[in-house]
Amino acid sequence: MSRVPMTARGAEALNQELNELKTVARPRVIAAIAEARAHGDLKENAEYHAAREQQGFIEGRIADIEAKLSNAQVIDVSKLTNEGKVIFGATVELANTETGDELVYRIVGEDEADIKNNLISVGSPIARGLVGKFEGDVVVVKTPGGDIEYEIVAVKYL
């Protein structure tokens, strides 16, 4: 199976969620199941069925996180020498050459992407247009809304 790139921050967030699920959520739902069983007839016990359903979600999420972490290639760009090149994990400041609007994006893995927090997937049109370019370059990014021209103002490895 191929390795999936993930930032060190993304891996840390998944490890924290995994720890929370295993040490807090899982024991809580097991206790809820035990309490519901103590109430008697399981066929008509809504609390029991709800707790079992919640347990299924928790176990599924644990398996999902463990699979993602086992296939992850964790990249910590803060340990790399910044040569002004846009790479996976870099934070990029852009200026739209037409409007002058400035944007800041960090290029992250597919599972970490969150446009509201300026985290864009390495597979997104903007990231694909930026990766491999250098600070000061002008790039044309092909987006679903049309081509947009950006100047790369700064590249930071945070």
matplotlib code that plots the C-alpha trace (Angstrom):
import matplotlib.pyplot as plt

x = [0.0, 1.3, 2.3, 0.1, 1.8, 0.7, 2.1, 3.5, 0.7, -1.9, -0.3, -0.2, -3.9, -4.9, -2.8, -4.6, -8.0, -7.0, -5.9, -9.1, -11.2, -9.3, -9.0, -12.2, -14.9, -14.5, -14.6, -17.6, -19.6, -18.7, -20.0, -23.2, -23.7, -23.2, -25.7, -28.3, -27.9, -28.6, -32.0, -33.2, -34.9, -32.5, -35.0, -36.9, -34.0, -33.4, -30.4, -28.7, -29.2, -28.0, -24.9, -24.1, -24.5, -22.2, -19.7, -19.8, -19.0, -16.1, -14.6, -14.9, -13.2, -10.4, -9.8, -9.9, -7.4, -5.1, -5.2, -4.4, -1.5, -0.1, -0.1, 1.1, 4.5, 4.9, 6.7, 7.9, 8.8, 10.1, 13.2, 13.9, 16.1, 13.9, 15.0, 11.9, 10.4, 6.8, 6.6, 4.2, 3.6, 4.8, 2.8, 2.5, 1.6, 0.0, -1.1, -3.7, -2.1, -5.4, -7.1, -4.1, -5.9, -3.5, -4.1, -2.2, -2.5, -0.7, -0.4, -1.4, -2.6, -6.0, -7.4, -6.1, -7.5, -9.8, -10.4, -11.9, -8.5, -6.5, -5.4, -5.5, -5.1, -1.9, -4.2, -6.3, -5.9, -4.2, -1.7, -0.9, -0.2, 2.1, 4.1, 7.6, 7.5, 9.6, 9.1, 8.7, 7.3, 4.0, 1.8, -1.4, -3.7, -6.4, -9.5, -13.1, -14.0, -11.3, -7.6, -6.2, -2.8, -0.9, 2.4, 4.1, 5.0, 6.5, 7.1, 7.5, 8.4, 6.5]
y = [0.0, 3.5, 5.9, 9.0, 12.3, 13.9, 16.9, 16.4, 18.5, 16.3, 13.2, 14.7, 15.7, 12.1, 10.6, 12.9, 11.9, 8.2, 8.5, 10.3, 7.6, 4.8, 6.2, 8.2, 7.5, 3.7, 3.1, 5.5, 3.6, 0.2, 1.5, 2.7, -0.7, -2.4, -0.1, -0.6, -4.4, -4.2, -2.7, -6.1, -6.9, -5.9, -6.2, -3.0, -1.2, 1.9, 2.9, -0.4, -0.1, 3.6, 2.7, -0.3, 2.0, 4.6, 1.8, 0.8, 4.4, 4.7, 1.4, 2.3, 5.7, 4.0, 1.6, 4.4, 6.5, 3.6, 2.7, 6.4, 6.5, 3.2, 4.4, 7.9, 9.3, 12.1, 15.1, 17.9, 20.8, 22.9, 20.6, 21.3, 24.1, 26.8, 27.5, 29.4, 26.4, 25.4, 21.8, 19.7, 21.2, 24.7, 27.8, 30.0, 33.7, 34.6, 37.8, 37.7, 39.7, 41.1, 42.1, 42.4, 40.2, 38.3, 34.8, 32.4, 28.7, 25.7, 22.7, 19.5, 15.9, 15.0, 14.2, 17.4, 19.8, 22.5, 25.5, 27.5, 27.3, 27.9, 24.3, 23.1, 19.5, 18.7, 17.4, 20.6, 22.7, 25.5, 23.3, 21.4, 24.7, 25.9, 22.8, 23.0, 26.8, 29.4, 32.6, 35.4, 33.2, 34.1, 31.0, 30.5, 28.2, 26.4, 26.3, 25.3, 29.0, 29.7, 30.5, 32.8, 34.3, 34.5, 35.8, 33.8, 36.4, 34.2, 30.5, 29.5, 26.1, 26.3]
z = [0.0, -0.8, 1.8, 2.3, 3.2, 6.4, 8.3, 11.8, 13.2, 11.4, 12.8, 16.3, 16.1, 15.0, 17.9, 20.4, 19.0, 19.1, 22.7, 23.7, 22.0, 23.7, 27.2, 27.6, 25.0, 24.8, 28.6, 28.9, 26.3, 27.8, 31.2, 29.5, 27.9, 31.2, 33.0, 30.2, 30.5, 34.2, 33.4, 32.0, 28.7, 25.9, 23.0, 24.1, 25.8, 23.8, 26.0, 25.3, 21.5, 21.5, 23.5, 21.2, 18.2, 19.7, 20.5, 16.8, 15.8, 18.2, 17.2, 13.5, 14.1, 16.1, 13.2, 10.7, 12.6, 13.2, 9.4, 8.5, 10.9, 9.7, 6.1, 6.9, 5.8, 8.4, 7.1, 9.4, 7.2, 10.2, 10.2, 6.5, 5.1, 3.5, 0.0, -1.0, -2.8, -2.3, -1.0, 1.0, 4.4, 3.4, 4.3, 1.2, 1.0, -2.4, -4.0, -6.8, -9.6, -10.8, -7.6, -5.2, -2.7, -0.4, 0.7, 3.0, 2.6, 4.2, 1.9, 3.9, 3.3, 2.1, 5.6, 7.1, 4.6, 6.0, 3.8, 6.7, 8.4, 5.2, 5.0, 1.4, 0.2, -1.7, -4.4, -4.8, -8.0, -6.1, -4.4, -7.6, -9.3, -6.5, -5.6, -7.1, -7.7, -5.8, -3.9, -6.4, -9.2, -10.9, -11.4, -13.2, -11.2, -13.1, -11.0, -11.7, -11.9, -14.4, -14.5, -11.7, -11.7, -8.3, -7.3, -4.6, -2.0, 0.7, 1.5, 5.1, 6.6, 9.9]

ax = plt.figure().add_subplot(projection="3d")
ax.plot(x, y, z, "-o")
ax.set_aspect("equal")
plt.show()
